[in-house]
Amino acid sequence: MTREARTLGSFLREHREALREDDSSYSLRQVAERVGIQPSYLSQVERDVAPSLPAEETLVRLAHELELDPDLVLAMAGKVSSDLREVILQRPQLFAELLRDLRTLPDHALMRLVREVRDGDW
C-alpha cells in the first residue's frame, strides 16, 4: 500500500480547516492565538514557507489544538519527541538496529509486535 506524501503544512491546514467547518473558532488567527504563535507564522507553516519549523513544544500544542497525535505531527516535521529521544539515547545502537529491522515489516506485523510488547506477551 502506498501512502500519499503530504507536507506538514498541508496536513495541518487540512485538519484545521476541517475542524473550522463545524466550529468557527478554528480560524487561522484563533488557533495561532491559542497555540501562542503569530497568525502570520502559522500561515507560513501551513503554506510550507516558514523560515524554520516550530519548536517541539509548539508543535505539540498545535497537535493538541487540532486534535492530532503529537508524535505524528512531530514525525511529519522530521522531529522526535524529547521523551522518545531520551529512550533512544539510552541504547542508541540497539534502537538503531531495531528500527532498521522494523522498517520492512508490513503494518499488520508491526502492530502485532507492538501489541505483544505492550501486553508483555513475549
N, CA, C and O atoms as a Tinker XYZ file with bonds, in Angstrom:
   488  protein
     1  N      0.853000   -1.175000    0.000000    73     2
     2  CA     0.000000    0.000000    0.000000    64     1     3
     3  C      0.897000    1.235000    0.000000    63     2     4     5
     4  O      1.790000    1.354000    0.839000    81     3
     5  N      0.666000    2.144000   -0.925000    73     3     6
     6  CA     1.446000    3.380000   -0.959000    64     5     7
     7  C      0.677000    4.469000   -0.231000    63     6     8     9
     8  O     -0.553000    4.507000   -0.244000    81     7
     9  N      1.420000    5.334000    0.388000    73     7    10
    10  CA     0.810000    6.441000    1.114000    64     9    11
    11  C      1.149000    7.736000    0.407000    63    10    12    13
    12  O      2.289000    7.962000    0.001000    81    11
    13  N      0.147000    8.576000    0.266000    73    11    14
    14  CA     0.359000    9.862000   -0.382000    64    13    15
    15  C      1.228000   10.724000    0.528000    63    14    16    17
    16  O      0.933000   10.898000    1.711000    81    15
    17  N      2.294000   11.256000   -0.041000    73    15    18
    18  CA     3.183000   12.112000    0.734000    64    17    19
    19  C      2.555000   13.502000    0.850000    63    18    20    21
    20  O      2.291000   14.161000   -0.156000    81    19
    21  N      2.326000   13.929000    2.069000    73    19    22
    22  CA     1.799000   15.269000    2.314000    64    21    23
    23  C      2.825000   16.018000    3.128000    63    22    24    25
    24  O      3.583000   15.439000    3.906000    81    23
    25  N      2.831000   17.298000    2.933000    73    23    26
    26  CA     3.734000   18.118000    3.731000    64    25    27
    27  C      3.095000   18.375000    5.090000    63    26    28    29
    28  O      1.884000   18.235000    5.255000    81    27
    29  N      3.906000   18.746000    6.038000    73    27    30
    30  CA     3.394000   19.101000    7.362000    64    29    31
    31  C      2.392000   20.234000    7.242000    63    30    32    33
    32  O      1.320000   20.179000    7.844000    81    31
    33  N      2.723000   21.251000    6.481000    73    31    34
    34  CA     1.845000   22.403000    6.355000    64    33    35
    35  C      0.487000   22.062000    5.789000    63    34    36    37
    36  O     -0.536000   22.478000    6.332000    81    35
    37  N      0.464000   21.305000    4.695000    73    35    38
    38  CA    -0.823000   20.954000    4.088000    64    37    39
    39  C     -1.635000   20.056000    5.010000    63    38    40    41
    40  O     -2.860000   20.162000    5.060000    81    39
    41  N     -0.965000   19.179000    5.735000    73    39    42
    42  CA    -1.627000   18.299000    6.693000    64    41    43
    43  C     -2.293000   19.121000    7.801000    63    42    44    45
    44  O     -3.459000   18.902000    8.128000    81    43
    45  N     -1.545000   20.064000    8.372000    73    43    46
    46  CA    -2.097000   20.902000    9.440000    64    45    47
    47  C     -3.246000   21.765000    8.930000    63    46    48    49
    48  O     -4.289000   21.861000    9.578000    81    47
    49  N     -3.059000   22.388000    7.777000    73    47    50
    50  CA    -4.107000   23.244000    7.210000    64    49    51
    51  C     -5.374000   22.436000    6.944000    63    50    52    53
    52  O     -6.479000   22.881000    7.254000    81    51
    53  N     -5.209000   21.249000    6.369000    73    51    54
    54  CA    -6.364000   20.395000    6.067000    64    53    55
    55  C     -7.149000   20.072000    7.338000    63    54    56    57
    56  O     -8.378000   20.140000    7.345000    81    55
    57  N     -6.452000   19.729000    8.390000    73    55    58
    58  CA    -7.147000   19.390000    9.639000    64    57    59
    59  C     -7.772000   20.614000   10.301000    63    58    60    61
    60  O     -8.884000   20.539000   10.825000    81    59
    61  N     -7.070000   21.726000   10.279000    73    59    62
    62  CA    -7.636000   22.942000   10.867000    64    61    63
    63  C     -8.894000   23.364000   10.114000    63    62    64    65
    64  O     -9.901000   23.714000   10.731000    81    63
    65  N     -8.839000   23.332000    8.795000    73    63    66
    66  CA    -9.996000   23.744000    8.009000    64    65    67
    67  C    -11.163000   22.768000    8.155000    63    66    68    69
    68  O    -12.321000   23.184000    8.115000    81    67
    69  N    -10.874000   21.482000    8.323000    73    67    70
    70  CA   -11.951000   20.509000    8.562000    64    69    71
    71  C    -12.636000   20.799000    9.898000    63    70    72    73
    72  O    -13.860000   20.713000   10.001000    81    71
    73  N    -11.857000   21.139000   10.910000    73    71    74
    74  CA   -12.442000   21.484000   12.213000    64    73    75
    75  C    -13.241000   22.785000   12.113000    63    74    76    77
    76  O    -14.280000   22.936000   12.757000    81    75
    77  N    -12.749000   23.716000   11.305000    73    75    78
    78  CA   -13.409000   25.013000   11.154000    64    77    79
    79  C    -14.777000   24.888000   10.485000    63    78    80    81
    80  O    -15.645000   25.737000   10.691000    81    79
    81  N    -14.977000   23.844000    9.690000    73    79    82
    82  CA   -16.275000   23.641000    9.050000    64    81    83
    83  C    -17.395000   23.527000   10.080000    63    82    84    85
    84  O    -18.518000   23.967000    9.834000    81    83
    85  N    -17.084000   22.932000   11.243000    73    83    86
    86  CA   -18.078000   22.753000   12.298000    64    85    87
    87  C    -17.939000   23.765000   13.429000    63    86    88    89
    88  O    -18.852000   23.921000   14.240000    81    87
    89  N    -16.796000   24.456000   13.484000    73    87    90
    90  CA   -16.531000   25.347000   14.616000    64    89    91
    91  C    -15.669000   26.516000   14.131000    63    90    92    93
    92  O    -14.491000   26.343000   13.819000    81    91
    93  N    -16.265000   27.692000   14.072000    73    91    94
    94  CA   -15.552000   28.862000   13.547000    64    93    95
    95  C    -14.367000   29.289000   14.411000    63    94    96    97
    96  O    -13.575000   30.133000   13.992000    81    95
    97  N    -14.234000   28.724000   15.599000    73    95    98
    98  CA   -13.097000   29.081000   16.457000    64    97    99
    99  C    -11.784000   28.473000   15.948000    63    98   100   101
   100  O    -10.727000   28.699000   16.537000    81    99
   101  N    -11.850000   27.713000   14.868000    73    99   102
   102  CA   -10.647000   27.132000   14.290000    64   101   103
   103  C    -10.121000   27.957000   13.121000    63   102   104   105
   104  O     -9.478000   27.426000   12.216000    81   103
   105  N    -10.396000   29.256000   13.148000    73   103   106
   106  CA    -9.791000   30.134000   12.145000    64   105   107
   107  C     -8.287000   30.163000   12.387000    63   106   108   109
   108  O     -7.824000   29.881000   13.492000    81   107
   109  N     -7.544000   30.500000   11.369000    73   107   110
   110  CA    -6.085000   30.558000   11.492000    64   109   111
   111  C     -5.684000   31.475000   12.641000    63   110   112   113
   112  O     -4.828000   31.123000   13.453000    81   111
   113  N     -6.297000   32.640000   12.707000    73   111   114
   114  CA    -5.956000   33.627000   13.741000    64   113   115
   115  C     -6.235000   33.086000   15.147000    63   114   116   117
   116  O     -5.399000   33.227000   16.040000    81   115
   117  N     -7.392000   32.476000   15.346000    73   115   118
   118  CA    -7.754000   31.991000   16.680000    64   117   119
   119  C     -6.899000   30.802000   17.104000    63   118   120   121
   120  O     -6.499000   30.714000   18.265000    81   119
   121  N     -6.616000   29.893000   16.185000    73   119   122
   122  CA    -5.755000   28.752000   16.509000    64   121   123
   123  C     -4.362000   29.250000   16.879000    63   122   124   125
   124  O     -3.791000   28.811000   17.877000    81   123
   125  N     -3.819000   30.155000   16.087000    73   123   126
   126  CA    -2.483000   30.693000   16.373000    64   125   127
   127  C     -2.451000   31.336000   17.754000    63   126   128   129
   128  O     -1.504000   31.140000   18.515000    81   127
   129  N     -3.486000   32.103000   18.074000    73   127   130
   130  CA    -3.536000   32.764000   19.379000    64   129   131
   131  C     -3.554000   31.741000   20.518000    63   130   132   133
   132  O     -2.846000   31.908000   21.510000    81   131
   133  N     -4.353000   30.695000   20.380000    73   131   134
   134  CA    -4.427000   29.679000   21.445000    64   133   135
   135  C     -3.133000   28.894000   21.578000    63   134   136   137
   136  O     -2.777000   28.459000   22.673000    81   135
   137  N     -2.423000   28.711000   20.461000    73   135   138
   138  CA    -1.162000   27.969000   20.486000    64   137   139
   139  C     -0.011000   28.842000   20.969000    63   138   140   141
   140  O      1.001000   28.336000   21.455000    81   139
   141  N     -0.172000   30.164000   20.831000    73   139   142
   142  CA     0.864000   31.080000   21.296000    64   141   143
   143  C      1.858000   31.483000   20.217000    63   142   144   145
   144  O      3.022000   31.759000   20.507000    81   143
   145  N      1.397000   31.515000   18.971000    73   143   146
   146  CA     2.253000   31.960000   17.868000    64   145   147
   147  C      1.513000   33.025000   17.064000    63   146   148   149
   148  O      0.299000   33.186000   17.195000    81   147
   149  N      2.246000   33.739000   16.242000    73   147   150
   150  CA     1.658000   34.766000   15.401000    64   149   151
   151  C      0.855000   34.113000   14.267000    63   150   152   153
   152  O      1.290000   33.105000   13.710000    81   151
   153  N     -0.295000   34.667000   13.925000    73   151   154
   154  CA    -1.067000   34.130000   12.800000    64   153   155
   155  C     -0.258000   34.083000   11.497000    63   154   156   157
   156  O     -0.393000   33.144000   10.712000    81   155
   157  N      0.572000   35.090000   11.276000    73   155   158
   158  CA     1.378000   35.104000   10.049000    64   157   159
   159  C      2.346000   33.914000   10.023000    63   158   160   161
   160  O      2.606000   33.339000    8.966000    81   159
   161  N      2.873000   33.554000   11.191000    73   159   162
   162  CA     3.787000   32.409000   11.254000    64   161   163
   163  C      3.029000   31.106000   10.992000    63   162   164   165
   164  O      3.515000   30.252000   10.251000    81   163
   165  N      1.844000   30.944000   11.589000    73   163   166
   166  CA     1.049000   29.741000   11.335000    64   165   167
   167  C      0.703000   29.656000    9.851000    63   166   168   169
   168  O      0.733000   28.570000    9.271000    81   167
   169  N      0.379000   30.773000    9.242000    73   167   170
   170  CA     0.092000   30.792000    7.814000    64   169   171
   171  C      1.305000   30.315000    7.016000    63   170   172   173
   172  O      1.164000   29.532000    6.077000    81   171
   173  N      2.481000   30.781000    7.383000    73   171   174
   174  CA     3.704000   30.355000    6.700000    64   173   175
   175  C      3.936000   28.859000    6.887000    63   174   176   177
   176  O      4.320000   28.165000    5.946000    81   175
   177  N      3.704000   28.363000    8.105000    73   175   178
   178  CA     3.873000   26.927000    8.373000    64   177   179
   179  C      2.902000   26.141000    7.501000    63   178   180   181
   180  O      3.292000   25.164000    6.862000    81   179
   181  N      1.652000   26.559000    7.471000    73   179   182
   182  CA     0.633000   25.851000    6.689000    64   181   183
   183  C      0.924000   25.882000    5.187000    63   182   184   185
   184  O      0.527000   24.971000    4.461000    81   183
   185  N      1.606000   26.913000    4.726000    73   183   186
   186  CA     1.948000   27.014000    3.306000    64   185   187
   187  C      3.342000   26.476000    3.009000    63   186   188   189
   188  O      3.816000   26.564000    1.877000    81   187
   189  N      4.004000   25.913000    4.034000    73   187   190
   190  CA     5.346000   25.336000    3.896000    64   189   191
   191  C      6.374000   26.345000    3.411000    63   190   192   193
   192  O      7.275000   26.006000    2.644000    81   191
   193  N      6.234000   27.599000    3.868000    73   191   194
   194  CA     7.200000   28.625000    3.501000    64   193   195
   195  C      7.838000   29.276000    4.733000    63   194   196   197
   196  O      8.542000   30.278000    4.611000    81   195
   197  N      7.593000   28.711000    5.911000    73   195   198
   198  CA     8.169000   29.272000    7.137000    64   197   199
   199  C      9.689000   29.129000    7.088000    63   198   200   201
   200  O     10.205000   28.112000    6.625000    81   199
   201  N     10.404000   30.150000    7.565000    73   199   202
   202  CA    11.873000   30.077000    7.554000    64   201   203
   203  C     12.404000   28.940000    8.417000    63   202   204   205
   204  O     13.495000   28.427000    8.166000    81   203
   205  N     11.640000   28.543000    9.431000    73   203   206
   206  CA    12.006000   27.398000   10.254000    64   205   207
   207  C     10.723000   26.804000   10.833000    63   206   208   209
   208  O      9.708000   27.484000   10.985000    81   207
   209  N     10.805000   25.526000   11.147000    73   207   210
   210  CA     9.643000   24.862000   11.719000    64   209   211
   211  C      9.502000   25.218000   13.193000    63   210   212   213
   212  O     10.490000   25.551000   13.847000    81   211
   213  N      8.299000   25.151000   13.713000    73   211   214
   214  CA     8.100000   25.431000   15.138000    64   213   215
   215  C      8.881000   24.450000   16.011000    63   214   216   217
   216  O      9.210000   23.341000   15.591000    81   215
   217  N      9.164000   24.883000   17.221000    73   215   218
   218  CA     9.841000   24.038000   18.201000    64   217   219
   219  C      8.915000   22.898000   18.623000    63   218   220   221
   220  O      7.707000   22.947000   18.388000    81   219
   221  N      9.486000   21.888000   19.239000    73   219   222
   222  CA     8.722000   20.719000   19.679000    64   221   223
   223  C      7.507000   21.115000   20.504000    63   222   224   225
   224  O      6.407000   20.622000   20.257000    81   223
   225  N      7.688000   21.989000   21.468000    73   223   226
   226  CA     6.584000   22.365000   22.362000    64   225   227
   227  C      5.436000   23.006000   21.579000    63   226   228   229
   228  O      4.265000   22.748000   21.858000    81   227
   229  N      5.778000   23.832000   20.613000    73   227   230
   230  CA     4.757000   24.493000   19.795000    64   229   231
   231  C      4.034000   23.479000   18.922000    63   230   232   233
   232  O      2.812000   23.541000   18.787000    81   231
   233  N      4.771000   22.547000   18.327000    73   231   234
   234  CA     4.145000   21.519000   17.511000    64   233   235
   235  C      3.208000   20.640000   18.340000    63   234   236   237
   236  O      2.144000   20.242000   17.865000    81   235
   237  N      3.600000   20.343000   19.566000    73   235   238
   238  CA     2.749000   19.532000   20.448000    64   237   239
   239  C      1.477000   20.307000   20.796000    63   238   240   241
   240  O      0.385000   19.739000   20.775000    81   239
   241  N      1.607000   21.595000   21.116000    73   239   242
   242  CA     0.412000   22.406000   21.405000    64   241   243
   243  C     -0.499000   22.477000   20.181000    63   242   244   245
   244  O     -1.720000   22.381000   20.302000    81   243
   245  N      0.096000   22.644000   19.017000    73   243   246
   246  CA    -0.676000   22.706000   17.784000    64   245   247
   247  C     -1.387000   21.371000   17.526000    63   246   248   249
   248  O     -2.554000   21.353000   17.135000    81   247
   249  N     -0.693000   20.278000   17.741000    73   247   250
   250  CA    -1.304000   18.959000   17.566000    64   249   251
   251  C     -2.503000   18.800000   18.487000    63   250   252   253
   252  O     -3.572000   18.376000   18.050000    81   251
   253  N     -2.332000   19.136000   19.753000    73   251   254
   254  CA    -3.447000   19.021000   20.698000    64   253   255
   255  C     -4.607000   19.924000   20.278000    63   254   256   257
   256  O     -5.768000   19.518000   20.334000    81   255
   257  N     -4.292000   21.126000   19.864000    73   255   258
   258  CA    -5.321000   22.085000   19.450000    64   257   259
   259  C     -6.120000   21.555000   18.259000    63   258   260   261
   260  O     -7.330000   21.766000   18.169000    81   259
   261  N     -5.432000   20.864000   17.345000    73   259   262
   262  CA    -6.087000   20.349000   16.143000    64   261   263
   263  C     -6.543000   18.895000   16.294000    63   262   264   265
   264  O     -6.936000   18.255000   15.319000    81   263
   265  N     -6.486000   18.388000   17.517000    73   263   266
   266  CA    -6.938000   17.026000   17.827000    64   265   267
   267  C     -6.172000   15.979000   17.017000    63   266   268   269
   268  O     -6.752000   15.031000   16.488000    81   267
   269  N     -4.852000   16.178000   16.936000    73   267   270
   270  CA    -3.966000   15.273000   16.217000    64   269   271
   271  C     -2.993000   14.619000   17.190000    63   270   272   273
   272  O     -2.774000   15.124000   18.291000    81   271
   273  N     -2.423000   13.516000   16.790000    73   271   274
   274  CA    -1.418000   12.826000   17.596000    64   273   275
   275  C     -0.114000   13.624000   17.538000    63   274   276   277
   276  O      0.429000   13.834000   16.453000    81   275
   277  N      0.392000   14.069000   18.683000    73   275   278
   278  CA     1.630000   14.858000   18.681000    64   277   279
   279  C      2.820000   14.138000   18.049000    63   278   280   281
   280  O      3.635000   14.770000   17.376000    81   279
   281  N      2.932000   12.828000   18.257000    73   279   282
   282  CA     4.042000   12.088000   17.660000    64   281   283
   283  C      3.961000   12.109000   16.138000    63   282   284   285
   284  O      4.990000   12.183000   15.466000    81   283
   285  N      2.760000   12.046000   15.591000    73   283   286
   286  CA     2.589000   12.119000   14.143000    64   285   287
   287  C      3.008000   13.488000   13.616000    63   286   288   289
   288  O      3.723000   13.584000   12.618000    81   287
   289  N      2.564000   14.542000   14.288000    73   287   290
   290  CA     2.919000   15.903000   13.860000    64   289   291
   291  C      4.431000   16.106000   13.955000    63   290   292   293
   292  O      5.039000   16.670000   13.045000    81   291
   293  N      5.032000   15.655000   15.039000    73   291   294
   294  CA     6.490000   15.777000   15.177000    64   293   295
   295  C      7.210000   14.999000   14.079000    63   294   296   297
   296  O      8.180000   15.489000   13.500000    81   295
   297  N      6.741000   13.798000   13.798000    73   295   298
   298  CA     7.379000   12.988000   12.755000    64   297   299
   299  C      7.274000   13.677000   11.402000    63   298   300   301
   300  O      8.230000   13.676000   10.625000    81   299
   301  N      6.122000   14.264000   11.119000    73   299   302
   302  CA     5.959000   14.960000    9.842000    64   301   303
   303  C      6.889000   16.171000    9.748000    63   302   304   305
   304  O      7.240000   16.609000    8.653000    81   303
   305  N      7.282000   16.704000   10.902000    73   303   306
   306  CA     8.218000   17.827000   10.931000    64   305   307
   307  C      9.668000   17.343000   10.961000    63   306   308   309
   308  O     10.599000   18.147000   11.020000    81   307
   309  N      9.849000   16.017000   10.920000    73   307   310
   310  CA    11.204000   15.461000   10.959000    64   309   311
   311  C     11.804000   15.483000   12.346000    63   310   312   313
   312  O     13.025000   15.511000   12.502000    81   311
   313  N     10.943000   15.471000   13.362000    73   311   314
   314  CA    11.412000   15.544000   14.742000    64   313   315
   315  C     10.934000   14.330000   15.530000    63   314   316   317
   316  O      9.987000   13.646000   15.139000    81   315
   317  N     11.603000   14.082000   16.635000    73   315   318
   318  CA    11.228000   13.026000   17.571000    64   317   319
   319  C     11.031000   13.700000   18.917000    63   318   320   321
   320  O     11.817000   14.564000   19.304000    81   319
   321  N      9.980000   13.306000   19.633000    73   319   322
   322  CA     9.713000   13.931000   20.928000    64   321   323
   323  C     10.889000   13.713000   21.877000    63   322   324   325
   324  O     11.599000   12.712000   21.791000    81   323
   325  N     11.076000   14.656000   22.768000    73   323   326
   326  CA    12.221000   14.598000   23.679000    64   325   327
   327  C     12.172000   13.360000   24.565000    63   326   328   329
   328  O     13.224000   12.823000   24.913000    81   327
   329  N     10.975000   12.887000   24.943000    73   327   330
   330  CA    10.926000   11.684000   25.784000    64   329   331
   331  C     11.364000   10.454000   24.991000    63   330   332   333
   332  O     12.028000    9.579000   25.547000    81   331
   333  N     11.011000   10.364000   23.712000    73   331   334
   334  CA    11.474000    9.240000   22.893000    64   333   335
   335  C     12.969000    9.349000   22.607000    63   334   336   337
   336  O     13.684000    8.347000   22.608000    81   335
   337  N     13.429000   10.560000   22.366000    73   335   338
   338  CA    14.860000   10.766000   22.134000    64   337   339
   339  C     15.669000   10.282000   23.334000    63   338   340   341
   340  O     16.726000    9.672000   23.173000    81   339
   341  N     15.169000   10.555000   24.532000    73   339   342
   342  CA    15.854000   10.123000   25.755000    64   341   343
   343  C     15.930000    8.599000   25.826000    63   342   344   345
   344  O     16.968000    8.044000   26.187000    81   343
   345  N     14.836000    7.924000   25.483000    73   343   346
   346  CA    14.822000    6.457000   25.486000    64   345   347
   347  C     15.822000    5.921000   24.469000    63   346   348   349
   348  O     16.588000    5.008000   24.777000    81   347
   349  N     15.821000    6.476000   23.268000    73   347   350
   350  CA    16.731000    6.021000   22.217000    64   349   351
   351  C     18.184000    6.246000   22.621000    63   350   352   353
   352  O     19.035000    5.393000   22.369000    81   351
   353  N     18.473000    7.377000   23.240000    73   351   354
   354  CA    19.854000    7.689000   23.618000    64   353   355
   355  C     20.383000    6.801000   24.738000    63   354   356   357
   356  O     21.595000    6.713000   24.937000    81   355
   357  N     19.506000    6.156000   25.456000    73   355   358
   358  CA    19.964000    5.225000   26.497000    64   357   359
   359  C     20.598000    3.984000   25.884000    63   358   360   361
   360  O     21.503000    3.394000   26.473000    81   359
   361  N     20.126000    3.581000   24.695000    73   359   362
   362  CA    20.661000    2.404000   23.996000    64   361   363
   363  C     20.619000    2.651000   22.488000    63   362   364   365
   364  O     19.869000    1.991000   21.769000    81   363
   365  N     21.421000    3.599000   22.012000    73   363   366
   366  CA    21.310000    4.017000   20.610000    64   365   367
   367  C     21.573000    2.913000   19.589000    63   366   368   369
   368  O     20.856000    2.823000   18.593000    81   367
   369  N     22.565000    2.086000   19.806000    73   367   370
   370  CA    22.865000    1.041000   18.822000    64   369   371
   371  C     21.737000    0.020000   18.743000    63   370   372   373
   372  O     21.364000   -0.414000   17.653000    81   371
   373  N     21.200000   -0.359000   19.887000    73   371   374
   374  CA    20.119000   -1.332000   19.924000    64   373   375
   375  C     18.875000   -0.798000   19.223000    63   374   376   377
   376  O     18.248000   -1.506000   18.434000    81   375
   377  N     18.516000    0.462000   19.514000    73   375   378
   378  CA    17.331000    1.034000   18.879000    64   377   379
   379  C     17.538000    1.281000   17.387000    63   378   380   381
   380  O     16.602000    1.132000   16.601000    81   379
   381  N     18.743000    1.654000   16.993000    73   379   382
   382  CA    19.020000    1.840000   15.563000    64   381   383
   383  C     18.850000    0.518000   14.822000    63   382   384   385
   384  O     18.239000    0.474000   13.754000    81   383
   385  N     19.385000   -0.547000   15.381000    73   383   386
   386  CA    19.245000   -1.865000   14.757000    64   385   387
   387  C     17.779000   -2.293000   14.703000    63   386   388   389
   388  O     17.307000   -2.793000   13.681000    81   387
   389  N     17.068000   -2.094000   15.807000    73   387   390
   390  CA    15.654000   -2.456000   15.864000    64   389   391
   391  C     14.852000   -1.689000   14.813000    63   390   392   393
   392  O     14.077000   -2.292000   14.070000    81   391
   393  N     15.026000   -0.389000   14.743000    73   391   394
   394  CA    14.266000    0.422000   13.796000    64   393   395
   395  C     14.587000    0.050000   12.352000    63   394   396   397
   396  O     13.696000    0.019000   11.503000    81   395
   397  N     15.840000   -0.227000   12.078000    73   395   398
   398  CA    16.198000   -0.626000   10.710000    64   397   399
   399  C     15.560000   -1.964000   10.345000    63   398   400   401
   400  O     15.132000   -2.161000    9.207000    81   399
   401  N     15.495000   -2.882000   11.307000    73   399   402
   402  CA    14.857000   -4.171000   11.047000    64   401   403
   403  C     13.345000   -4.023000   10.891000    63   402   404   405
   404  O     12.729000   -4.753000   10.114000    81   403
   405  N     12.749000   -3.093000   11.616000    73   403   406
   406  CA    11.300000   -2.924000   11.578000    64   405   407
   407  C     10.807000   -2.206000   10.328000    63   406   408   409
   408  O      9.637000   -2.336000    9.970000    81   407
   409  N     11.664000   -1.460000    9.663000    73   407   410
   410  CA    11.198000   -0.631000    8.544000    64   409   411
   411  C     10.624000   -1.437000    7.390000    63   410   412   413
   412  O      9.865000   -0.894000    6.587000    81   411
   413  N     10.962000   -2.711000    7.284000    73   411   414
   414  CA    10.442000   -3.508000    6.176000    64   413   415
   415  C      9.223000   -4.350000    6.567000    63   414   416   417
   416  O      8.636000   -5.013000    5.712000    81   415
   417  N      8.842000   -4.332000    7.827000    73   415   418
   418  CA     7.679000   -5.110000    8.253000    64   417   419
   419  C      6.389000   -4.481000    7.729000    63   418   420   421
   420  O      6.253000   -3.258000    7.723000    81   419
   421  N      5.453000   -5.304000    7.296000    73   419   422
   422  CA     4.145000   -4.742000    6.939000    64   421   423
   423  C      3.439000   -4.237000    8.194000    63   422   424   425
   424  O      3.737000   -4.680000    9.303000    81   423
   425  N      2.505000   -3.312000    8.013000    73   423   426
   426  CA     1.820000   -2.695000    9.151000    64   425   427
   427  C      1.195000   -3.717000   10.095000    63   426   428   429
   428  O      1.295000   -3.571000   11.313000    81   427
   429  N      0.553000   -4.748000    9.552000    73   427   430
   430  CA    -0.111000   -5.714000   10.429000    64   429   431
   431  C      0.890000   -6.450000   11.319000    63   430   432   433
   432  O      0.588000   -6.731000   12.479000    81   431
   433  N      2.069000   -6.763000   10.796000    73   431   434
   434  CA     3.087000   -7.442000   11.598000    64   433   435
   435  C      3.646000   -6.499000   12.658000    63   434   436   437
   436  O      3.906000   -6.911000   13.789000    81   435
   437  N      3.826000   -5.256000   12.294000    73   435   438
   438  CA     4.329000   -4.266000   13.252000    64   437   439
   439  C      3.319000   -4.047000   14.374000    63   438   440   441
   440  O      3.696000   -3.950000   15.542000    81   439
   441  N      2.037000   -3.969000   14.021000    73   439   442
   442  CA     1.003000   -3.793000   15.048000    64   441   443
   443  C      0.948000   -4.998000   15.978000    63   442   444   445
   444  O      0.761000   -4.837000   17.184000    81   443
   445  N      1.109000   -6.202000   15.435000    73   443   446
   446  CA     1.126000   -7.398000   16.276000    64   445   447
   447  C      2.301000   -7.339000   17.254000    63   446   448   449
   448  O      2.152000   -7.673000   18.429000    81   447
   449  N      3.445000   -6.920000   16.775000    73   447   450
   450  CA     4.622000   -6.800000   17.624000    64   449   451
   451  C      4.398000   -5.769000   18.724000    63   450   452   453
   452  O      4.753000   -6.005000   19.879000    81   451
   453  N      3.812000   -4.628000   18.371000    73   451   454
   454  CA     3.525000   -3.586000   19.361000    64   453   455
   455  C      2.584000   -4.130000   20.431000    63   454   456   457
   456  O      2.812000   -3.915000   21.621000    81   455
   457  N      1.528000   -4.834000   20.019000    73   455   458
   458  CA     0.587000   -5.404000   20.995000    64   457   459
   459  C      1.267000   -6.410000   21.907000    63   458   460   461
   460  O      1.017000   -6.427000   23.112000    81   459
   461  N      2.126000   -7.248000   21.340000    73   459   462
   462  CA     2.820000   -8.247000   22.149000    64   461   463
   463  C      3.722000   -7.588000   23.183000    63   462   464   465
   464  O      3.756000   -8.009000   24.340000    81   463
   465  N      4.450000   -6.562000   22.774000    73   463   466
   466  CA     5.326000   -5.859000   23.717000    64   465   467
   467  C      4.511000   -5.147000   24.777000    63   466   468   469
   468  O      4.836000   -5.212000   25.962000    81   467
   469  N      3.449000   -4.464000   24.358000    73   467   470
   470  CA     2.593000   -3.732000   25.290000    64   469   471
   471  C      1.959000   -4.667000   26.312000    63   470   472   473
   472  O      1.866000   -4.334000   27.493000    81   471
   473  N      1.520000   -5.849000   25.849000    73   471   474
   474  CA     0.859000   -6.804000   26.737000    64   473   475
   475  C      1.836000   -7.638000   27.539000    63   474   476   477
   476  O      1.431000   -8.379000   28.434000    81   475
   477  N      3.117000   -7.526000   27.228000    73   475   478
   478  CA     4.113000   -8.330000   27.920000    64   477   479
   479  C      4.047000   -9.785000   27.497000    63   478   480   481
   480  O      4.518000  -10.672000   28.209000    81   479
   481  N      3.464000  -10.021000   26.339000    73   479   482
   482  CA     3.264000  -11.387000   25.847000    64   481   483
   483  C      4.395000  -11.800000   24.939000    63   482   484   485
   484  O      4.177000  -12.156000   23.781000    81   483
   485  N      5.604000  -11.755000   25.461000    73   483   486
   486  CA     6.775000  -12.131000   24.667000    64   485   487
   487  C      7.743000  -12.807000   25.580000    63   486   488
   488  O      8.817000  -13.220000   25.144000    81   487
